[in-house]
């Protein structure tokens, strides 16, 4: 399974496409959005194309990957991303354009504490679960 589309009432999570390069640049060039990420912000559209090819396009050719563009359903234009690692640590990362950060503009609000696309509960964020003493689990969501 590789990045199957997910739709909610307000959002579409889907694969990034080459037509999304302006959004890729906007999201990944913002230093504050990418503050804690293991790459430097993009500087040019050429950087965006290279990043798209290396980070998204190459992973979409793999048997299993979860690298999503987060889009508002109203226009299907990426405003952020969600990345779920398939390595042993099952890292989870996301970024959202700054205009969607403010509580006064809660166009996009999502909780992702257990993204479990294939039903294997034995490895959901196990690394982070085991190193933290405090856990919050929402019931009846």
C-alpha atoms as one frame of an Amber mdcrd trajectory, in Angstrom:
protein
   0.000   0.000   0.000   1.486   3.326  -0.984  -0.088   6.576   0.164  -3.742
   5.681  -0.362  -5.967   8.770  -0.604  -7.884   9.698   2.534 -10.816  12.102
   2.582 -12.447  13.753   5.576 -15.222  16.295   5.732 -12.753  19.147   5.044
  -9.502  17.571   3.861  -8.004  15.400   1.169  -4.766  13.596   1.958  -3.212
  12.384  -1.273   0.073  11.933  -3.073   1.944  15.033  -4.153   1.966  15.489
  -7.935   4.353  17.401 -10.173   1.646  20.062 -10.665   1.958  20.747  -6.925
   5.499  22.170  -7.252   4.410  25.748  -6.371   2.864  24.376  -3.163   5.899
  22.199  -2.459   8.039  25.334  -2.743   5.720  27.367  -0.506   5.583  24.707
   2.209   9.226  23.616   2.189  10.793  27.065   1.677   9.334  28.495   4.878
  12.071  28.363   7.513   9.581  28.431  10.415   7.400  25.624   9.015  10.520
  23.476   8.626  12.237  24.537  11.834  12.650  21.052  13.336  13.104  19.077
  10.148  16.258  17.382   8.878  16.594  19.494   5.748  17.244  23.082   4.868
  14.426  25.242   3.501  14.163  25.273  -0.285  15.446  28.424  -2.022  14.332
  28.057  -5.633  11.750  26.272  -7.753  14.588  24.093  -9.056  15.201  23.055
  -5.439  11.480  22.264  -5.134  11.555  20.064  -8.230  14.644  18.194  -7.022
  13.114  17.759  -3.552   9.850  16.496  -5.057  11.705  13.955  -7.206  14.004
  12.778  -4.407  11.603  12.813  -1.472   8.142  12.111  -2.915   8.363  10.683
  -6.418  11.017   8.125  -5.438   9.021   6.980  -2.411   5.826   6.643  -4.426
   7.617   3.956  -6.474   8.183   1.859  -3.340   5.821  -0.945  -2.345   4.844
   0.774   0.903   5.031   4.452   1.834   2.890   7.127   3.449   3.847  10.610
   2.201   0.783  12.829   1.970  -0.103  16.224   0.621  -2.692  17.783   2.959
  -5.244  19.676   0.876  -8.412  21.567   1.630 -11.296  19.816  -0.043 -12.496
  23.145  -1.424  -9.603  23.461  -3.911  -7.384  20.339  -3.545  -4.244  22.520
  -3.310  -1.598  21.328  -0.812  -1.349  23.422   2.357   0.898  20.969   4.180
   2.142  17.438   4.380   2.098  14.356   6.580   4.911  11.826   6.481   4.768
   8.483   8.268   7.994   6.507   8.248   8.002   2.792   7.541  11.346   2.153
   9.247  11.526   0.588  12.712  11.026   3.937  14.522   7.873   4.767  12.501
   8.621   8.483  12.655   5.734  10.850  12.114   6.196  14.318  10.698   3.983
  17.049   9.381   4.134  20.631   8.249   1.392  23.143   7.633   1.523  26.552
   5.936   1.632  29.275   8.569  -1.697  30.815   7.654  -3.308  27.668   9.035
  -1.518  27.795  12.399  -3.525  30.500  14.142  -6.447  29.500  16.382  -8.474
  32.386  14.924  -8.224  30.704  11.514  -8.915  27.086  12.343  -9.656  26.072
   8.802  -7.581  22.970   9.342  -7.430  21.111  12.612  -6.394  17.499  12.770
  -5.172  15.123  15.435  -2.792  12.432  14.366  -1.566  10.381  17.256  -2.120
   6.965  15.732  -2.155   6.788  11.968  -2.650   3.090  11.396  -3.266   2.420
   7.742  -2.627  -1.291   7.611  -4.077  -2.477  10.921  -0.820  -3.634  12.514
  -1.186  -2.219  16.045   2.087  -3.740  17.229   4.269  -0.960  15.850   2.357
   2.304  16.044   4.853   4.921  17.237   6.338   2.326  19.545   9.673   4.154
  19.778   8.103   7.372  21.087   5.539   5.580  23.199   8.246   3.697  25.042
  10.495   6.698  25.775   7.714   8.897  27.196   6.149   8.493  30.635   3.078
  10.547  29.724   0.485   9.324  27.224  -2.755  10.916  26.161  -5.283   8.767
  24.355  -8.546  10.222  23.162 -11.545   7.964  23.580 -14.638   8.034  21.366
 -13.131  10.307  18.720
